[in-house]
Amino acid sequence: MNLQKRIELLQKLKKYLEENDAEWQEVKTRANAYNGWFIPEFIDLSVQNICNEFLDEEKLEKWAAHYHLDDNIIGKNIGLVMAGNIPLVGFHDLLAVFISGHNQIIKLSSKDDVLLKHLVEKLYSWNVDVKHNISFAEMLKGCDGYIATGSNNSARYFEQYFAKYPSIIRRNRTSVAILDGTESTDELSELSDDIHLYFGLGCRNVTKIFVPEAYDFVPLLRSFDKYKFFADHHKYKNNYDYQLSMALLNNIYYMTNENTLMIESEQIFSAISQLNYSFYKDAEEVKNVLKNNTDVQCIVGHGNIPFGKAQQPGLFDYADGVDTMQFLLTL
């Protein structure tokens, strides 16, 4: 397949996702039954962003043009180790390899091995040649390059296992927000989305906020109420109850709307159902420190990523700030 045919095939996939027929609805139901964190609302949200940002024909063509993609590339075999923390989190990697003209062998996460596999099978049904471009395997061996996403522990294993090959190894990351106290009610509501979407499991979820001294937390806590339905989700509720118990046992000061805990902490990573916060005197100093922190994926706030946009990455928003497409083109 040449580049234009690949883009046309992706447009067919976009149409399939947007039509949301009975077959796709059944697959989403199965994915939710297999992984309780993948509730229908969040699967649909992930699909919506894929359609709007990743599969838009004009954006795809601009992406391809930016890297001067053509049909003369000598296809290499790329091994992909995908994460499974949020629905279809590995789609951007699949897309980058497919558009580049390389072939890929994918090791899916056991947490997300329903949705993506089905979409690839749909591509097979529309064009059998895709079987030469995309395949699945439990073990990745003999590839020309690797892209592996996982925890800090698994990253150490990946570095050893793929040491002899060109690779991108991704580790744990999270996102933060810097507030100045002038945020509107709508902006706080959008920040609540950045915190709570996908139950806070994504690297683009805000897990720590920095606020000025004497900050009024009440409006922010009220903005969390839109996610009070999380209390009906047993996995989330179990995490909330555990974190609340630990705070009480250790006599740690906390604030809560009875659904999300807020605890003062220097840590930028926080547990599910918990948001950490710190006070600052100089916002620019905080921003400069965070820019050099390799654990930070996104900084949200005035002058940074707009509130409510953290979970809407575009084609050029590469994980860990490493240009995946450039990596693929230099193999």
N, C-alpha and C positions, 0 to 999 in steps of 0.2 A: 504493500500500500504506500502511495505517496502521501505527502503532507496534507494535501487538500482532501484526499479520501479519508484520512484519519480525522480531520476536523469535521467532515460531513457525518462520519459515524458518531462522533461525540454529540453532534446536534440531534441525532436520532435518540441517543441516550437521554439527552435533556428533555426531549419531548415525552419520552416514556416516563420519566420521573414526574414531570408536571401533570401528565394525564392521571397518574395515581390510580391505575386500574386495580381490579380485584386481585390479580396475581401479585402485584407489588404490595398491596395492603396485607396480604397473607404473609408475605416474606417479612414485613415489618413486625407483624404480630408474633411471628416465630422468633425473631431477633430479640424482642422484648421478653418473651417467655424464657429464652436462653440466658439473657443477661438482664436482671431486674433494674439496672441503672439506665437502660435504654428505653425510657418511657416514650410513648408515641409522639408527644409534643417535641421532645428533643431530637428524635430521629427526623421528624419533619423539618425542624429548624436547621439541622445539618444539611439536609437535602436542599432546602431553599437557598442556603448560602452557596452550595455547590452549583446549583442552576444559575444563580444570579452573578456569581463572581468567577467561577471556574469554567463553566460551560457556555457562557455567553460568546457567540460567534465572533463579534467584533473584538472582544477582549482577548480571545484566543489568538486571533490573527495578529493583533498588536504584540502579544507576547512572543509569538513565533518570529515576527519581523524584528523585534528588538534583538534577538539572538542570531538573526540572519540564518534561520533554519532553512535547509533545502533538502533535496532528495538524494544527495550524494554521500551522506554519512554512511560509514561502514559500521553496521550494527554490532554492538557488543552485548554481552549477557550481564545484566545487572541483578544482583540479589537484593531483595527488599525484605527487611525484618520490620514488620509493622506493629505499632502500638494498638491498644484496644481500650483506651480510657474513655473516649467519647465516640459516638457513632460515626463510622466512615472517616476516622481521623487520618487514615493513610491514603485517602483519595488523591491528595495533591501530589504525593510521590508517584503514584501510579500514573497520573496524568502527565507529569513531567517526563517520565521515561517514555511513555507512549508517544507523546508529541515529538520528542527528540529523535525518534527513529530507532532507538535501541530496543532490545528485547529484555523482558523482566521475568524473574522467577520470584514469586512472593511466598514468604512464610507469614501467614496470618496469625494474629494474636488469638488465643483461645477465647478471649472475651468478645471478639468482633469478627467471627468467621462465617457469618450468615449473609449480611448485607452486601459486602463487596464481592463475595464469590458469586452471588446471584447476578449482580450487574455485569460482571465479566462474562458469565454464561449467556446473558442477553447479547452482548457484543459478539460472542461466538455464533449465536443463532442468526445474526444479521450478516456476518462476514466470517467465514470459516478461517480465513487467513490470520485472524486475531489469535488463533491458537498458537501460531508461531511467535507472536509478540508477547503474549501474556500467559503464564502458567503458574501453577501452585506446587509447593513442595514442603515437606516437613523438615528437610535438611537442605541447607544451601552449600553447594560445593562447586568448585570449578568455574566460578563467575569471574568476569574481568574487573568488576568493581562492586562495592556494596554500600547500601544505605540502611543503617540500622537505628531504630528508635527504641529506647527503653529506659529503665531506671539507672541510677548511678552505679548500682551493683552490676547490672547486666552490661553496662557500657564497658566496664573493665574486662568482662569476658569477651565482648565483641572486639575490643582492641587487640586482645591476644589472638583470637581466632582469625581475624581478618588482617593481621599485621602486615602480611606480604602483599596486600592488594590496595589499590586506591579505595578510599572509603570516606563516608560521612558517618560519624558516630554521634548520636544525640543522647543527652542525659536529661535528668529532671530539671524542669524549668517552671517558673510561675510568673505571675504578673502583679503589679502594684498600682496604687493610685495615690496621687498627691492632691489633696484638697486645700483650698484657700479660704473656705468659709463663706464664699459668695455664691455657691452652687444653688441653682433654682430647684424647685420641687421636681420638675421634669428631669433635670440632670441627675438628681439623686435617685430617681426611679430608674434611669438608664444605668447608673452605677450599680444599682441592685441587680440588674441583668448581668453586668460584667462579673459580679460576684457569684450569682446563683445558677446561671444557665449551666446545664449538664451537671447539676449538683456540685459545681465547683471542681470537677475532676480534670479539667483541661489545663494545659500550660498557659493558656491565654486568660484564664480566670483570675480575677483579683483576689489575692489571699491576704494582702496587707495594705493598709492605708496609712498615709502620713498626714497629720492634721496640725493646724496651728494651735498654740497654747490657748486654753480657755475655749476650745471648740465645743459647740453645742451638738451633742450626739442625738438628741431626740428626733429631729427631722429625718436623720439618716436611718435610725431604727424603725421609724414609721414606714419608710420606703421599702423596708424588708417585708412588710406585711403581705405584699402581692405574692410572696412565695410561702405563705403559711400552709398551703396545700402539701408542702413537703412533709408535714407532720403525719400525713396519711401514708407516707411511703416508709415501709418498715425498715429498710436498710438505712435511710437517712435518719429516721427517728432513733434507731439504735445508736448511731454515731453521736447524735445530739445528747441523748441521755447519758452516754458514757463520758463525753467531754464535760457536761455539766456536773456530773458526779465527781470527776477529778478536780474540777475547780473548787467545789465545796469541800472535798476532803483535804485539799492543800491550802485552803483558806485564801484562794486567789480572787481578787476583785474582778467582777465581770459585769457586763450589761447584756441584756437580751430582750427580744420581743417574743420570747418563748418558742423561738424557732431557729434563730441564729445567735450564737454567742459572740460577744466582742470582748477581747482580752488584750491588755497592754503587753506587748512583747517585742523584742528586738528581731525575732525571727520573721523572715519574709514568707516562709512556708507555714501553712496552718492546716490543721486537721479538717476533715469534712465537717460541716456545720459550724465552723469557727472562723472568725475574721480577726486577724491581729491588727493592732494599731500602735502608732508611736506619735509623740508630739515633736514638733520642730520649731526652730527659731528662724531659720533661713531656708526657704524653699529651693533656691538655686543650688545651695550646697547639697541638699538632699538629692536633687536631680543629678548633679554631677557625680555623686557617689554611686547612684543607682545605674548610671550609664556604663560604669566600669564593672558592674556586678554581672558575672557570666551566668548567674542563676535567674536573671530577670529577662523574661520574654517581651513584655509590653509595659510601658508606663502610661497610665491613663490620667487625664485631667486637663485643665486649661493649659493650652500651649503644647500639649502632648496628644496622644490618641484621644479623640473625642469620647465622651461618656457614651456607653451603649454600643461602641464599635469594636471593642476588643475581640468579640467572637464573630467578626465578619471579615476575616482576612481575604486579601485579593491574591491574584496569581503571583505577584512580585513579593508577597509577604512570606518569606522563607523561614522555616523553623530554625531557631538558634541563630538567625541572621546569616546562615551559610547559603549561598546561591546554588541551589540544587542543579539548575539548568546549566550554569557555567561549569560545574563539576562534571556533568554528563558530557558536555561538549569538549572537554579537555582530555578525555580518556583516549 
